[in-house]
Amino acid sequence: MPYLGHKTYYRIVGERKEGKAPLVLLHGGPGSTHNYFEVLDRVADEDDRQIIMYDQIGCGNSYLDGCPELWTKETWINELDALRKHLGLDKIHLLGQSWGGMMCVIYACDYKPEGVKSYILSSTLPSSAIWEKEQKRRVGYLPQEMQDAIAEAERTGKYEGEAYLKAVDEFMNRHCYATLTEDSPECLTRPKKAGGEAYVAGWGPNEFTPIGSLKDYDYTKELKEVQTPCLIISGLVDLCSPLIAKTMYDIIPNSEWELFEYSKHMCFVDETDKYVDVLKKWMNQND
């Protein structure tokens, strides 16, 4: 799809059916890719429902860098709006994971779009402040030398030292990364072209230092006005901690919350069968 003089890659699975609103998937990052969502391809067959996923501008098959001025919420939300128009997606369910969930929140609160049957807020956040607070609390459970390395990086603004990178890797292994084996789906092990510039400019150098264009993201007040059905999904040791998920659940009227006991930040990877079942039930209730 042409967008801002560049091209946005999208991928469609399944046929559109009457009475079954397509599911549009928004990946995390900013700067991740659609790849991991391919584990949900089976929903198209099992639920007779079309699924659309895409690489947001700046990553994957929509890779772009050297354009720091683009990495704002407006760029990415307008891209979603453009995709809906490009594909004629008048009625949809919208699922966003992590940063993609932030996109759902921004879209619902600032754009108030028509035709969204439901939002699925998967491992996401209502404000950058609560996310930063929770991640820094959890940093306190790392070995002291790792805590010190992170503190030193934040003090100096140098986020490339070996000790710092080791500490961040340990933190992300505890709360984000799915455990991959030789039997893992190919879409999870496939090399991907992540949008590093988009992530740093949009969010920051790591999950607990939001200093990019999204640093002031805060929709805790606006979410109280959202009337569209919202399903909140999170994992027990997710970056989206139970406190963060419960905060959203308490704020959003008539929302539902599903906690995945054995999941980190990618519940659809860690507990795929349960995730698919929850997703199918939710969408059919809200078509």
N, C-alpha and C positions, 0 to 999 in steps of 0.2 A: 504494500500500500504506500503510495507517495505520501510523505510527511515532512514538512519543513525543508523541502529540497532534498530529502534523503529517502530511505525506504524502510518500512516496518515489515518484518517477517511475521506471518501468522500461519497457524496450522489448524486444520479442521478435521475432526473425527466424527463420523456418523452423519446421518441425514436429519434435516429439520422435520419435526412432526407436529401436527396440529395438537394443541393442548399441552405441549411439552416445551416450555421455554428453554432455549439453549443455555448452557452453562459457560460463562466466560471466566477464564482463569488469569489472575494477576500475580506474577511471580515476585519474589522478594528482591532484596538488595538495598537501595537501588543498584542495579548492575549485575544481578544474577541472570539466569536464562529460564526459558520454559522447560528445559530438559526434564527436570525431576517430576513435572506434572504428567509425564507420559505414563507413569504408573497408574494414572486414573483413566487411561484410554478405555478400560473395560466397562466403565460407566455407560459409554455410548451403546454398547451391546446389551448390557444387563438392564438398563433403564430406558432403552429405545430413545435416547436423547442426544442431540448434537452437542459437542464440546468444542470450544474455541480457545486456543492458547496462543500467545505471541511473545516474541522477544521485544521488550520495550527498547526504545531508541537508546543507543549507547552500549548495547551488549549483544552477545550471541550473533545471530544472523542479521541483526540490526546494529552491528557494532559501529561505533563512532567515538572518536576522542578529539582532543584539541579544540573542544567547544565548551569550556567551563560555564559560559553564560547560559547554556541550555539546561543545566541540571537543577531545575526547580520543579516544584509540584505542578505548576501550570503546564510545563512542557509535557509531563507524563499524563496528567488528567485530560488535557486536550487531545492527546494521542488516543486515549481510550474512547473519547467522544467521537473522534474521527473514524476509528475502527468500527464503532457501532453504525455510523452512517454509511461507511464503505460497504459493509456486509448486510445492511438492512436489518440490524438487530433491534427491532422495536421492543421486544419483550425478552428479558434475560434473567437468569440468576447470576449473581456476581460473587465470585470467590476470590479473596485476596489473602495471600500468606505473607506474614511479616510486613515488609514494606508494602506489598500488595494490599494487605489489610488496611494500612494507613491510607492507601489510595481510595479504598472503599469508603472510609470514614470521610475523607475530604470530599469525595464525589457526592456522598449523601448529604453532607452538611452545607457545602458551599454551592453545589450545582443543582441539588434537588432534582435529579433526572426523572423523567417519566419512564415507565415500562420496566423498572427493576422489581421483579417479584420478591426477591429476598437477597440479603447479604449474608455471606458466610465469612466471618472474621476469624481467620485461622492463624493462631500464634502471633497476634499483633498487639497494638497498643493504643491507648487514648491520648497519650502525651509523651513527648520526649523526656520530660522531667521524671516521670515515674519509671520509665524504662532505664534511664541513667542511674537513678537511685537504687533500683533493684539489682542491676548488674554490678554496681560498685559494692553493694552488700555482699553479693556472692563472691566477688573478688577476694573478700575477706576470709573466705574458706580455702583459698589457695595457699600453698606453702609460702612461708614468709619471704623467701628470696624472690619468688614470683611476684608477690605483692610489691616488693621493693622495686623490681624492674619496671613494673607498670607505673608506679608512682614517679620514678625517675624519668620515664618517657614523657609523662604528662607535664612534669616540671620543666623539662628542656625543650619539649616539642619535637623530639627526635624519636620517631616510631619505627626504627629499623634495626635496632641492636639485637644481637642473638638471644640474649636473656629475655628481652621483652617479647620477641616473636615466639619463643618457647612458652612463655607464660600465657600469651593469648591463645596459642594452639591448645594448651591444656584446658583453658577456660571454655573454648569452643567445643572441644571434645566432650566436655561434661554436659554442656547445655544445648548444643546446636547440631553437630554432625551426626548423621545416621551411621550406624556400624555397617560397613560394606564388606562383603565376602566375595569369593569367586562366583557365587551363585546369585549375586545381586543383579537386578535388571540392568541391561546395557545402558539405558538412559541415565543411570546414576554414575556410571564409570566412564562414560564418553567424555573425551576432552571438550572443554567448553571455553569460549572466549568471553570471560567475565569483563564487565565494564568497571575497571578499577577507578578510572577518573570520575565516573558517574557516582560511585559509592563515596569516595572521599569528598567530592564537592557537594554531594547531596546530603550525606550523613556525617561522615567523619572518618578518623583513622581506625576506629574499632567500635564494637557494639556499645561500649560504656563511655564514649566521648563524643556526643553529638554536637559538633561545632560547624556543620555544613549548613546549607540553605534550609534544612528542615529542623534546625536546632530549636526554633520557637513553635514547632508543631504542638498544638494543645487544643483538643476538641472535647474536653471534659464537660464543658457547659453545653455546647451545641448538640452533643449526642443525646441529651435529654429530650430533644425535639424530634428525633428520628422515629417515625411511625412504621416504616417498612420493617417486616419481620427480619430479625437478625439472629443468626446462630453463631455463638462464640465457641471456638475449638481451641484447646491448648493441651500441652503435655505436662506430666507431673514435674519433670526437671527441665522444662522448656525455658528458653530465654524469656518467653512470655510466662512468667511465674504465675502460680495460682492467685497471688495477690493482684497482679495486673489483670488477669482474666476476670476475677471477681469484681474488680473495680468497674470494668466495662459492663458486666452483667448487672450490677447495681444501678448503673446510670441509664442504660438503654431500656426504654419501656418494652415490656412483654418479650424480652429476649430470652433465649435458651442458651445453656452452657453445657458442653460435653467435655469432660476431663478425661484424657487418655493416660492411663496409669503407667504404660510402658514406653512413653514417647519423650523425645527431646523436642527440637524445634520443627521437625518435619513429621508431624503425626501421620500424614498420608503415606510416608515411607516406612516409619517404624511400626505402624499398626494398620496396614493397608486394608485388610478385610473389614475391620471395624469401621474405618473411615468411610469406605465405600458404602457400607450399609447405612451409616448415619446420614450420609449425603443423599442417598436415594430417598430415604424416608422423608427427610426434610424438604427436598424439592417437590416431591409429590404432594406433600401437605400444603405447599405454598404456590403451586401452579395456578 
